[in-house]
């Protein structure tokens, strides 16, 4: 009997201990559940606070009058750009990020030449989110290339020429100006030599054409800094998506290009740059008069380059860019598209042009390329005849 009683007591003690363990585990689980609920509540509150702060940043961006300083365009142009990218370019918001925030972050990055880390801090987002949305927006903007980078068909004389007696009718067949500009590039060490040309640092030589209303019509990116302008223009005219020059029309180019019937260069050995002329020091020969008016018209491409680099320092900075060439090429094209988008919308464009004109310095004439074959030589002769005829007619009317 005593042994049976002892066994019962041992069993009861075990059951009691198991019951205590069960109660303890239930209490632990309850505490974990309560802690999880508290953590989730805190996370929701923090997320709501972050969302409120981001909404506050976007609200201030649109309504504070500082939009142009932050994203280089006014609020109305910014909101319209967001609408265009969503409706026509397939840019979609995510569950946590809206279109306006995506576009604002992208514009802020390229307008201030920022890395993704400061942008992530400014908008209170993760760097992975910043990087992912950056590429989404840039790809959406490039979808606008066909709409905003339109090559002229030559069917009409440009208004800027037709309404100016200094240019009409001599340049009536001119459709725009072409030039190249160097943009600092970030390349792998084994490719540095190919990209280090006239500049001290590796650069990308970008060819662009523009019309006289200050809009880019063609942009070719990717060429190394060592590539000559004439080599790039040959590639531009023969590639799959070429630079198109309407029949009987021509572009104005500087002395670094080869004279052709479709590419008219200034006379070498004569005064050319605008700062070399003044009311007290006017043109003395037909060639100087041609060079003066040629420079006055061709200056439009340099002004385009100046404005787009001033508006988007990501392609102007003298320091090494934050992106390798694959991304940099997209950035350059996107900046040119945004420039065209803003030309008719930015009321500050005249002041920017004045700054660009004041900053433009004398550029040393570059050595022209010589024709490589008989066909190029014949074309150069036709271009020379066209140029001589324009110069003679100009001088005849000027000297009256």
Secondary structure, DSSP 8 states (H G I E B T S, - for coil): -HHHHHHHHHHHHHHHHHHHHHHHHHHHHHHHHHHHHHHHHHHHHHHHHHHHHHHHHHHHHHHSS-HHHHHSS-HHHHHHHHHHHHHHS-----SS--HHHHHHHHHHHHHHT--HHHHHHHHT--HHHHHHHHHHHHHHHHTTHHHHS----SSS--HHHHT-TTTTTTTTTEEEEEEEEEEE-B--GGGHHHH-SSSSS-EEEEEEEE-TTS-EEEEEEEEETTS-HHHHHHHHHHSSS-----TT-EEE--TTS---SSEE---TTS--SGGG-BTTB---SHHHHHHHHHHHHHHHHHHHHHHHHHH-GGGT-SS--SSBHHHHHHHHHHHHHHHHHHHTT-TTHHHHHHHHHHH-------------SHHHHHHHHHHHHHHHHHHHHHHHHH--
